[in-house]
């Protein structure tokens, strides 16, 4: 029933782990649920097929359990509902590992727990009713006694199987609650304690700084980027003696 070797929630592995059919059918919960399904089938099938007979003095059919039709109707109703519920919860068990939402898993497990507990009690009431009515049945002429005894016996077996299913569902629910209380976020910083010595900054040891000295730039080196001095351009000969004509 328990998932081992990995993270789980409400008794099933986390979503994304896939589905292993052979592992599923070998789980105790699956085996017990299948047995509950078989027992419910035997109960309502036995009563539906051989649970009503008519006496030699009347054509009206009566229940084989002390001619109490209520006992047969109750047993058939409990058996049919239990039969359908086993199929439904088997489907839920298959789908449970694919539920990524923890709330959905929680509701599925709670439904299984409540239904299994209620049906365990109803099967107990069914067994008590059938056993008492069969004990009061004195005229067993024409009564299929094997069917009557099988109905009583499998009603008793159903108490045990549904009780085990209730226990399995309770264990699942408790595991889910315990896993849900574990915080997924842990703040590693402790604001009340001083800075850890491992990460304390190392002490700074200043050293004497010696400035670097540079040699003076030689003045006799010509500056290649210096613009040459301005010199006026010479006038052509004869231009100085030129006089403009007079009018």
Backbone as CSV, one residue per row, in Angstrom:
resi,resn,N_x,N_y,N_z,CA_x,CA_y,CA_z,C_x,C_y,C_z
1,UNK,0.815,-1.187,0.000,0.000,0.000,0.000,0.854,1.244,0.000
2,UNK,1.964,1.234,0.674,2.798,2.406,0.783,3.732,2.492,-0.407
3,UNK,3.967,3.739,-0.794,4.941,3.991,-1.849,6.302,4.194,-1.206
4,UNK,7.256,3.392,-1.596,8.578,3.480,-1.004,9.579,3.853,-2.082
5,UNK,10.626,4.494,-1.614,11.703,4.824,-2.528,11.504,6.106,-3.302
6,UNK,10.549,6.960,-2.912,10.352,8.219,-3.609,9.374,9.086,-2.868
7,UNK,9.272,10.321,-3.334,8.349,11.259,-2.712,6.921,10.848,-3.023
8,UNK,6.031,11.071,-2.067,4.643,10.692,-2.244,3.758,11.675,-1.511
9,UNK,2.469,11.609,-1.844,1.467,12.433,-1.187,0.188,11.628,-1.100
10,UNK,-0.363,11.466,0.123,-1.567,10.681,0.396,-1.421,9.254,-0.124
11,UNK,-0.251,8.671,0.131,-0.052,7.261,-0.176,0.202,6.935,-1.618
12,UNK,0.357,7.950,-2.473,0.637,7.702,-3.884,1.820,8.547,-4.309
13,UNK,2.558,8.032,-5.307,3.716,8.776,-5.784,3.274,10.072,-6.420
14,UNK,4.217,11.022,-6.475,3.917,12.318,-7.061,3.623,12.187,-8.539
15,UNK,2.907,13.202,-9.045,2.501,13.173,-10.446,3.721,13.147,-11.349
16,UNK,3.600,12.408,-12.441,4.695,12.318,-13.396,5.503,11.041,-13.260
17,UNK,5.202,10.205,-12.253,5.972,8.989,-12.061,5.532,7.829,-12.920
18,UNK,4.385,7.967,-13.637,3.907,6.879,-14.466,3.056,5.900,-13.670
19,UNK,2.524,4.897,-14.364,1.638,3.905,-13.756,2.171,2.517,-14.038
20,UNK,2.403,1.759,-12.963,2.885,0.384,-13.051,1.719,-0.537,-12.741
21,UNK,1.177,-1.223,-13.762,-0.011,-2.054,-13.582,0.273,-3.232,-12.655
22,UNK,1.408,-3.906,-12.839,1.714,-5.091,-12.030,1.941,-4.712,-10.564
23,UNK,2.551,-3.573,-10.356,2.725,-3.104,-8.986,1.385,-2.726,-8.372
24,UNK,0.486,-2.182,-9.182,-0.827,-1.764,-8.692,-1.673,-2.960,-8.263
25,UNK,-1.699,-4.011,-9.070,-2.539,-5.162,-8.749,-1.982,-5.962,-7.576
26,UNK,-0.695,-5.778,-7.261,-0.113,-6.494,-6.123,-0.230,-5.715,-4.809
27,UNK,-0.735,-4.521,-4.864,-0.889,-3.749,-3.635,-1.977,-4.361,-2.752
28,UNK,-1.781,-4.399,-1.429,-2.799,-4.976,-0.539,-4.158,-4.293,-0.674
29,UNK,-4.149,-2.978,-0.850,-5.414,-2.264,-0.975,-6.177,-2.690,-2.219
30,UNK,-5.471,-2.887,-3.315,-6.133,-3.325,-4.546,-6.685,-4.736,-4.394
31,UNK,-5.930,-5.614,-3.754,-6.392,-6.996,-3.558,-7.642,-7.043,-2.696
32,UNK,-7.634,-6.286,-1.596,-8.795,-6.272,-0.700,-10.007,-5.661,-1.393
33,UNK,-9.786,-4.639,-2.213,-10.920,-4.019,-2.915,-11.535,-4.978,-3.929
34,UNK,-10.689,-5.760,-4.599,-11.212,-6.747,-5.539,-11.997,-7.824,-4.796
35,UNK,-11.497,-8.240,-3.632,-12.255,-9.215,-2.830,-13.592,-8.647,-2.399
36,UNK,-13.625,-7.377,-2.007,-14.891,-6.745,-1.636,-15.852,-6.716,-2.815
37,UNK,-15.305,-6.497,-3.997,-16.129,-6.496,-5.206,-16.730,-7.889,-5.457
38,UNK,-15.931,-8.932,-5.260,-16.413,-10.299,-5.471,-17.463,-10.657,-4.424
39,UNK,-17.225,-10.308,-3.174,-18.184,-10.632,-2.114,-19.525,-9.934,-2.344
40,UNK,-19.478,-8.670,-2.757,-20.720,-7.952,-3.032,-21.470,-8.588,-4.198
41,UNK,-20.727,-9.031,-5.212,-21.352,-9.702,-6.355,-22.039,-10.992,-5.926
42,UNK,-21.401,-11.763,-5.058,-22.005,-13.020,-4.599,-23.281,-12.763,-3.813
43,UNK,-23.266,-11.739,-2.962,-24.429,-11.463,-2.113,-25.641,-11.088,-2.949
44,UNK,-25.498,-10.049,-3.782,-26.706,-9.611,-4.495,-27.080,-10.559,-5.631
45,UNK,-26.107,-11.281,-6.199,-26.444,-12.241,-7.255,-27.177,-13.453,-6.681
46,UNK,-26.758,-13.905,-5.504,-27.426,-15.063,-4.887,-28.871,-14.743,-4.540
47,UNK,-29.091,-13.549,-3.998,-30.462,-13.186,-3.623,-31.302,-12.900,-4.862
48,UNK,-30.698,-12.264,-5.874,-31.466,-11.929,-7.078,-31.896,-13.176,-7.839
49,UNK,-31.053,-14.218,-7.839,-31.371,-15.419,-8.611,-32.125,-16.469,-7.800
50,UNK,-31.789,-16.634,-6.515,-32.397,-17.713,-5.716,-32.970,-17.224,-4.384
51,UNK,-33.086,-15.936,-4.228,-33.530,-15.418,-2.939,-35.031,-15.333,-2.761
52,UNK,-35.800,-15.620,-3.805,-37.259,-15.529,-3.713,-37.862,-16.834,-4.215
53,UNK,-38.759,-17.398,-3.431,-39.480,-18.620,-3.813,-40.947,-18.449,-3.420
54,UNK,-41.772,-19.267,-4.040,-43.189,-19.257,-3.668,-43.514,-20.556,-2.948
55,UNK,-44.378,-20.464,-2.001,-44.763,-21.642,-1.218,-45.751,-22.496,-2.007
56,UNK,-45.992,-23.669,-1.476,-46.939,-24.584,-2.142,-48.374,-24.111,-2.018
57,UNK,-48.626,-23.192,-1.077,-49.997,-22.730,-0.850,-50.267,-21.385,-1.500
58,UNK,-49.254,-20.748,-2.093,-49.449,-19.417,-2.676,-48.509,-19.253,-3.860
59,UNK,-48.994,-18.489,-4.847,-48.177,-18.207,-6.026,-47.291,-16.989,-5.820
60,UNK,-47.478,-16.276,-4.742,-46.674,-15.084,-4.477,-45.298,-15.482,-3.968
61,UNK,-44.252,-14.871,-4.562,-42.887,-15.195,-4.163,-42.520,-14.397,-2.919
62,UNK,-41.763,-15.082,-2.053,-41.331,-14.462,-0.804,-39.818,-14.660,-0.651
63,UNK,-39.243,-13.841,0.194,-37.813,-13.936,0.471,-37.525,-15.224,1.247
64,UNK,-36.415,-15.845,0.945,-36.093,-17.099,1.605,-35.703,-16.887,3.069
65,UNK,-35.418,-15.676,3.471,-35.047,-15.382,4.852,-36.312,-15.039,5.650
66,UNK,-36.949,-16.115,6.116,-38.151,-15.992,6.950,-39.252,-15.201,6.240
67,UNK,-39.266,-15.271,4.914,-40.254,-14.574,4.101,-40.284,-13.062,4.383
68,UNK,-39.134,-12.563,4.749,-39.006,-11.133,5.049,-38.400,-10.450,3.819
69,UNK,-39.267,-9.819,3.023,-38.784,-9.186,1.798,-37.834,-8.016,2.082
70,UNK,-37.979,-7.391,3.206,-37.104,-6.257,3.544,-35.647,-6.705,3.673
71,UNK,-35.462,-7.920,4.201,-34.101,-8.430,4.348,-33.448,-8.639,2.982
72,UNK,-34.214,-9.186,2.036,-33.661,-9.402,0.702,-33.422,-8.076,-0.018
73,UNK,-34.365,-7.140,0.094,-34.203,-5.849,-0.574,-32.990,-5.089,-0.018
74,UNK,-32.835,-5.142,1.275,-31.707,-4.452,1.897,-30.376,-5.057,1.452
75,UNK,-30.302,-6.369,1.416,-29.059,-7.040,1.025,-28.704,-6.758,-0.432
76,UNK,-29.706,-6.773,-1.298,-29.447,-6.493,-2.706,-28.967,-5.053,-2.894
77,UNK,-29.612,-4.115,-2.198,-29.224,-2.710,-2.329,-27.795,-2.487,-1.840
78,UNK,-27.465,-3.048,-0.688,-26.112,-2.894,-0.154,-25.092,-3.535,-1.079
79,UNK,-25.421,-4.716,-1.607,-24.492,-5.407,-2.490,-24.263,-4.678,-3.802
80,UNK,-25.325,-4.171,-4.422,-25.189,-3.476,-5.704,-24.378,-2.189,-5.547
81,UNK,-24.687,-1.418,-4.511,-23.952,-0.169,-4.290,-22.487,-0.467,-3.978
82,UNK,-22.230,-1.486,-3.174,-20.852,-1.851,-2.863,-20.111,-2.319,-4.112
83,UNK,-20.791,-3.061,-4.975,-20.195,-3.527,-6.227,-19.772,-2.351,-7.104
84,UNK,-20.666,-1.377,-7.277,-20.356,-0.208,-8.102,-19.288,0.666,-7.451
85,UNK,-19.338,0.769,-6.123,-18.345,1.594,-5.420,-16.945,1.013,-5.547
86,UNK,-16.833,-0.301,-5.511,-15.511,-0.920,-5.672,-14.921,-0.605,-7.043
87,UNK,-15.753,-0.647,-8.069,-15.278,-0.304,-9.407,-14.842,1.156,-9.459
88,UNK,-15.659,2.039,-8.865,-15.343,3.462,-8.891,-14.046,3.769,-8.145
89,UNK,-13.861,3.164,-6.987,-12.655,3.443,-6.199,-11.420,2.771,-6.803
90,UNK,-11.599,1.697,-7.540,-10.465,1.145,-8.275,-9.993,2.127,-9.341
91,UNK,-10.938,2.772,-10.005,-10.580,3.791,-10.998,-9.887,4.969,-10.316
92,UNK,-10.381,5.359,-9.136,-9.747,6.458,-8.399,-8.327,6.085,-7.987
93,UNK,-8.128,4.836,-7.561,-6.784,4.390,-7.173,-5.816,4.439,-8.359
94,UNK,-6.326,4.138,-9.552,-5.477,4.212,-10.739,-5.155,5.664,-11.077
95,UNK,-6.143,6.534,-10.931,-5.974,7.933,-11.327,-5.250,8.762,-10.271
96,UNK,-5.198,8.258,-9.033,-4.629,9.043,-7.930,-3.183,9.476,-8.180
97,UNK,-2.274,8.630,-8.678,-0.898,9.108,-8.908,-0.789,10.200,-9.955
98,UNK,-1.811,10.353,-10.814,-1.768,11.377,-11.846,-2.363,12.704,-11.381
99,UNK,-2.888,12.748,-10.156,-3.427,13.996,-9.622,-2.267,14.857,-9.122
100,UNK,-2.073,15.993,-9.769,-0.997,16.894,-9.356,-1.420,17.809,-8.216
101,UNK,-2.728,17.952,-8.001,-3.232,18.825,-6.941,-3.403,18.013,-5.666
102,UNK,-2.785,18.470,-4.575,-2.876,17.751,-3.305,-4.290,17.784,-2.748
103,UNK,-5.046,18.844,-3.025,-6.427,18.932,-2.518,-7.304,17.871,-3.173
104,UNK,-7.109,17.620,-4.453,-7.888,16.576,-5.121,-7.594,15.210,-4.510
105,UNK,-6.330,14.946,-4.228,-5.976,13.677,-3.580,-6.606,13.586,-2.200
106,UNK,-6.607,14.691,-1.489,-7.178,14.695,-0.145,-8.663,14.357,-0.197
107,UNK,-9.411,14.973,-1.116,-10.847,14.698,-1.230,-11.104,13.251,-1.641
108,UNK,-10.272,12.707,-2.534,-10.451,11.320,-2.948,-10.221,10.363,-1.787
109,UNK,-9.193,10.625,-0.985,-8.901,9.761,0.163,-9.978,9.887,1.226
110,UNK,-10.480,11.095,1.456,-11.552,11.284,2.440,-12.817,10.559,1.993
111,UNK,-13.156,10.646,0.705,-14.328,9.932,0.193,-14.187,8.427,0.392
112,UNK,-12.992,7.904,0.121,-12.741,6.474,0.332,-12.874,6.118,1.807
113,UNK,-12.342,6.950,2.679,-12.389,6.691,4.114,-13.824,6.690,4.635
114,UNK,-14.594,7.709,4.255,-15.974,7.818,4.745,-16.833,6.687,4.200
115,UNK,-16.742,6.433,2.892,-17.577,5.390,2.299,-17.226,4.017,2.858
116,UNK,-15.944,3.721,2.988,-15.545,2.413,3.503,-16.020,2.217,4.936
117,UNK,-15.917,3.259,5.750,-16.384,3.149,7.130,-17.886,2.938,7.221
118,UNK,-18.637,3.693,6.404,-20.104,3.542,6.409,-20.509,2.161,5.913
119,UNK,-19.867,1.698,4.843,-20.270,0.391,4.302,-19.814,-0.771,5.189
120,UNK,-18.767,-0.573,5.931,-18.402,-1.597,6.911,-19.513,-1.763,7.943
121,UNK,-20.075,-0.643,8.387,-21.176,-0.703,9.346,-22.440,-1.288,8.706
122,UNK,-22.738,-0.898,7.454,-23.948,-1.400,6.794,-23.853,-2.898,6.514
123,UNK,-22.655,-3.385,6.181,-22.489,-4.822,6.000,-22.671,-5.557,7.331
124,UNK,-22.235,-4.937,8.424,-22.456,-5.548,9.735,-23.952,-5.653,10.023
125,UNK,-24.697,-4.581,9.706,-26.145,-4.618,9.901,-26.794,-5.650,8.986
126,UNK,-26.281,-5.760,7.749,-26.826,-6.747,6.809,-26.588,-8.170,7.311
127,UNK,-25.390,-8.439,7.824,-25.093,-9.771,8.343,-25.986,-10.113,9.530
128,UNK,-26.131,-9.170,10.428,-26.986,-9.430,11.600,-28.430,-9.692,11.185
129,UNK,-28.920,-8.909,10.206,-30.304,-9.089,9.750,-30.494,-10.442,9.073
130,UNK,-29.594,-10.786,8.164,-29.743,-12.055,7.451,-29.561,-13.250,8.387
131,UNK,-28.601,-13.170,9.299,-28.369,-14.288,10.223,-29.572,-14.506,11.129
132,UNK,-30.152,-13.414,11.628,-31.302,-13.557,12.528,-32.529,-14.088,11.784
133,UNK,-32.746,-13.603,10.548,-33.906,-14.054,9.789,-33.739,-15.499,9.313
134,UNK,-32.503,-15.885,9.010,-32.287,-17.275,8.615,-32.461,-18.218,9.798
135,UNK,-32.082,-17.758,10.974,-32.279,-18.577,12.177,-33.763,-18.764,12.482
136,UNK,-34.593,-17.803,12.068,-36.035,-17.890,12.316,-36.773,-18.624,11.207
137,UNK,-36.082,-19.010,10.160,-36.715,-19.711,9.047,-36.775,-21.196,9.397
138,UNK,-37.972,-21.659,9.697,-38.149,-23.058,10.107,-38.573,-23.939,8.932
139,UNK,-39.359,-23.388,8.032,-39.803,-24.166,6.888,-38.824,-23.931,5.752
140,UNK,-37.947,-24.897,5.550,-36.912,-24.770,4.514,-37.227,-25.665,3.326
141,UNK,-38.503,-26.037,3.181,-38.888,-26.873,2.054,-38.775,-26.069,0.762
142,UNK,-37.985,-26.556,-0.152,-37.801,-25.874,-1.429,-36.876,-24.660,-1.357
143,UNK,-36.335,-24.395,-0.191,-35.448,-23.232,-0.046,-34.027,-23.631,-0.454
144,UNK,-33.387,-22.855,-1.334,-31.977,-23.145,-1.677,-31.068,-22.767,-0.497
145,UNK,-30.809,-23.731,0.339,-30.085,-23.449,1.578,-28.629,-23.027,1.308
146,UNK,-28.033,-23.568,0.274,-26.651,-23.182,-0.030,-26.572,-21.697,-0.381
147,UNK,-27.506,-21.199,-1.149,-27.514,-19.777,-1.512,-27.724,-18.908,-0.283
148,UNK,-28.602,-19.363,0.617,-28.856,-18.587,1.831,-27.615,-18.538,2.718
149,UNK,-26.978,-19.681,2.877,-25.770,-19.702,3.719,-24.633,-18.888,3.072
150,UNK,-24.500,-18.977,1.748,-23.462,-18.200,1.071,-23.706,-16.702,1.235
151,UNK,-24.963,-16.297,1.189,-25.279,-14.872,1.369,-24.896,-14.406,2.757
152,UNK,-25.220,-15.207,3.767,-24.859,-14.843,5.140,-23.347,-14.827,5.309
153,UNK,-22.672,-15.826,4.776,-21.228,-15.929,4.951,-20.497,-14.774,4.266
154,UNK,-20.866,-14.462,3.037,-20.159,-13.400,2.325,-20.527,-12.019,2.850
155,UNK,-21.669,-11.909,3.477,-21.975,-10.657,4.179,-21.006,-10.461,5.343
156,UNK,-20.697,-11.562,6.038,-19.733,-11.485,7.137,-18.326,-11.175,6.605
157,UNK,-17.954,-11.803,5.499,-16.639,-11.532,4.926,-16.507,-10.070,4.480
158,UNK,-17.612,-9.521,4.024,-17.584,-8.128,3.574,-17.307,-7.174,4.728
159,UNK,-17.727,-7.531,5.936,-17.411,-6.686,7.092,-15.900,-6.567,7.250
160,UNK,-15.215,-7.700,7.120,-13.764,-7.697,7.292,-13.067,-6.915,6.182
161,UNK,-13.474,-7.143,4.936,-12.782,-6.467,3.832,-13.017,-4.961,3.856
162,UNK,-14.234,-4.534,4.133,-14.497,-3.098,4.182,-13.872,-2.456,5.423
163,UNK,-13.727,-3.232,6.487,-12.989,-2.717,7.637,-11.520,-2.497,7.315
164,UNK,-10.927,-3.425,6.548,-9.527,-3.270,6.143,-9.376,-2.076,5.205
165,UNK,-10.343,-1.902,4.291,-10.284,-0.743,3.399,-10.389,0.568,4.181
166,UNK,-11.179,0.565,5.238,-11.272,1.757,6.084,-9.938,2.057,6.747
167,UNK,-9.269,1.017,7.200,-7.959,1.204,7.833,-6.938,1.735,6.822
168,UNK,-6.926,1.163,5.615,-5.992,1.629,4.593,-6.240,3.102,4.248
169,UNK,-7.522,3.469,4.116,-7.843,4.863,3.797,-7.445,5.799,4.935
170,UNK,-7.599,5.332,6.174,-7.192,6.153,7.322,-5.676,6.358,7.339
171,UNK,-4.926,5.300,7.029,-3.469,5.427,6.976,-3.060,6.405,5.880
172,UNK,-3.713,6.319,4.739,-3.425,7.251,3.652,-3.700,8.693,4.075
173,UNK,-4.827,8.881,4.735,-5.189,10.247,5.134,-4.195,10.795,6.147
174,UNK,-3.799,9.988,7.113,-2.836,10.454,8.111,-1.484,10.751,7.485
175,UNK,-1.050,9.927,6.563,0.217,10.188,5.889,0.147,11.489,5.106
176,UNK,-0.980,11.718,4.458,-1.114,12.950,3.699,-1.099,14.174,4.583
177,UNK,-1.753,14.096,5.745,-1.769,15.223,6.671,-0.373,15.483,7.212
178,UNK,0.345,14.420,7.577,1.703,14.585,8.101,2.642,15.160,7.051
179,UNK,2.505,14.713,5.800,3.353,15.239,4.744,3.008,16.681,4.421
180,UNK,1.716,17.045,4.603,1.317,18.404,4.309,1.786,19.402,5.334
181,UNK,2.116,18.934,6.553,2.571,19.855,7.590,4.045,20.189,7.472
182,UNK,4.776,19.453,6.631,6.203,19.726,6.448,6.345,20.938,5.539
183,UNK,7.009,21.943,6.019,7.175,23.154,5.219,8.155,22.900,4.102
184,UNK,7.795,23.367,2.916,8.669,23.188,1.759,9.662,24.327,1.616
185,UNK,9.578,25.366,2.470,10.508,26.490,2.400,11.192,26.656,3.734
186,UNK,12.521,26.670,3.729,13.304,26.816,4.948,14.182,28.031,4.784
187,UNK,14.008,29.002,5.669,14.817,30.214,5.634,16.086,29.955,6.415
188,UNK,17.226,29.914,5.722,18.477,29.595,6.380,19.071,30.739,7.154
189,UNK,18.559,31.951,6.948,19.142,33.094,7.640,18.558,33.224,9.032
190,UNK,19.419,33.369,10.021,19.007,33.593,11.397,19.291,35.046,11.731
191,UNK,18.185,35.798,11.894,18.340,37.231,12.093,18.670,37.582,13.538
192,UNK,18.711,36.614,14.414,18.993,36.891,15.822,20.421,36.576,16.231
193,UNK,21.188,35.975,15.365,22.553,35.602,15.697,23.509,36.440,14.878
194,UNK,24.727,36.658,15.366,25.683,37.463,14.593,26.102,36.755,13.329
195,UNK,26.820,37.485,12.532,27.280,36.945,11.243,28.166,35.725,11.468
196,UNK,27.928,34.648,10.776,28.717,33.421,11.015,30.200,33.701,10.819
197,UNK,31.011,33.136,11.711,32.459,33.393,11.591,33.056,32.850,10.309
198,UNK,32.399,31.838,9.708,32.960,31.277,8.487,32.956,32.289,7.359
199,UNK,31.922,33.152,7.356,31.790,34.122,6.292,32.203,35.527,6.721
200,UNK,32.880,35.626,7.875,33.298,36.947,8.327,34.387,37.478,7.415
201,UNK,34.330,38.781,7.083,35.354,39.330,6.173,36.727,39.313,6.826
202,UNK,37.746,39.033,6.050,39.112,39.006,6.579,39.578,40.417,6.894
203,UNK,40.485,40.518,7.849,40.987,41.833,8.270,41.873,42.434,7.190
204,UNK,41.802,43.755,7.052,42.534,44.454,5.993,43.826,45.008,6.573
205,UNK,44.951,44.616,6.011,46.261,45.085,6.464,46.829,46.051,5.429
206,UNK,46.697,47.327,5.693,47.194,48.287,4.686,48.708,48.240,4.604
207,UNK,49.243,48.404,3.446,50.694,48.456,3.221,51.075,49.861,2.779
208,UNK,52.361,50.157,2.929,52.857,51.496,2.560,52.886,51.626,1.054
209,UNK,52.253,52.686,0.580,52.162,52.888,-0.873,53.333,53.748,-1.322
210,UNK,54.094,53.253,-2.240,55.255,53.988,-2.765,54.923,54.488,-4.146
211,UNK,54.831,55.814,-4.323,54.459,56.320,-5.648,55.559,56.065,-6.660
212,UNK,55.201,55.866,-7.859,56.141,55.619,-8.946,56.639,56.944,-9.498
213,UNK,57.923,57.084,-9.623,58.528,58.314,-10.159,58.796,58.151,-11.639
214,UNK,58.598,59.230,-12.385,58.805,59.206,-13.823,59.896,60.216,-14.187
215,UNK,60.737,59.951,-15.171,61.775,60.854,-15.648,61.177,62.056,-16.351
216,UNK,61.831,63.200,-16.247,61.335,64.415,-16.882,61.405,64.273,-18.389
217,UNK,60.446,64.845,-19.064,60.378,64.750,-20.537,61.454,65.648,-21.123
218,UNK,62.325,65.171,-21.979,63.414,66.017,-22.525,62.862,67.171,-23.337
219,UNK,63.462,68.387,-23.109,62.989,69.601,-23.786,63.574,69.766,-25.171
220,UNK,64.688,69.098,-25.472,65.321,69.271,-26.769,64.721,68.416,-27.866
221,UNK,63.764,67.609,-27.540,63.130,66.779,-28.553,62.073,67.612,-29.240
222,UNK,62.134,67.724,-30.532,61.137,68.548,-31.218,59.750,67.953,-31.114
223,UNK,58.837,68.903,-31.016,57.445,68.480,-30.942,56.939,68.299,-32.350
224,UNK,56.644,67.064,-32.702,56.215,66.785,-34.057,54.849,67.325,-34.348
225,UNK,54.069,67.599,-33.292,52.711,68.059,-33.484,52.610,69.564,-33.373
226,UNK,53.762,70.280,-33.192,53.720,71.739,-33.037,53.633,72.399,-34.414
227,UNK,52.750,73.370,-34.567,52.551,74.062,-35.842,53.722,75.015,-36.099
228,UNK,54.296,75.032,-37.293,55.417,75.949,-37.595,55.000,77.405,-37.479
229,UNK,55.976,78.345,-37.185,55.612,79.761,-37.036,55.174,80.366,-38.351
230,UNK,54.343,81.424,-38.249,53.779,82.060,-39.440,54.801,83.010,-40.028
231,UNK,55.075,82.953,-41.345,55.975,83.869,-42.075,55.213,84.478,-43.213
232,UNK,55.280,85.812,-43.401,54.531,86.427,-44.505,55.141,86.059,-45.842
233,UNK,54.320,85.926,-46.831,54.805,85.584,-48.175,55.428,86.807,-48.819
234,UNK,56.556,86.714,-49.520,57.207,87.860,-50.163,56.419,88.373,-51.350
235,UNK,56.490,89.744,-51.602,55.809,90.343,-52.737,56.654,90.166,-54.005
236,UNK,56.062,90.097,-55.148,56.820,90.002,-56.399,57.507,91.321,-56.714
237,UNK,58.631,91.303,-57.401,59.346,92.541,-57.720,58.543,93.442,-58.638
238,UNK,58.628,94.769,-58.401,57.921,95.743,-59.194,56.629,96.172,-58.605
239,UNK,56.076,95.372,-57.704,54.784,95.722,-57.109,54.911,96.881,-56.169
240,UNK,56.108,97.118,-55.551,56.234,98.220,-54.594,56.269,99.572,-55.269
241,UNK,56.798,99.686,-56.544,56.884,100.976,-57.251,55.662,101.262,-58.086
242,UNK,54.689,100.398,-58.047,53.518,100.612,-58.888,52.662,101.674,-58.273
243,UNK,52.277,102.684,-59.106,51.410,103.744,-58.676,50.157,103.713,-59.554
244,UNK,49.056,103.910,-58.962,47.835,103.908,-59.742,47.800,105.156,-60.641
245,UNK,47.253,105.087,-61.809,47.175,106.231,-62.719,46.288,107.312,-62.143
246,UNK,46.665,108.545,-62.449,45.884,109.686,-61.962,44.905,110.102,-63.034
247,UNK,43.866,110.643,-62.654,42.829,111.099,-63.582,42.801,112.604,-63.617
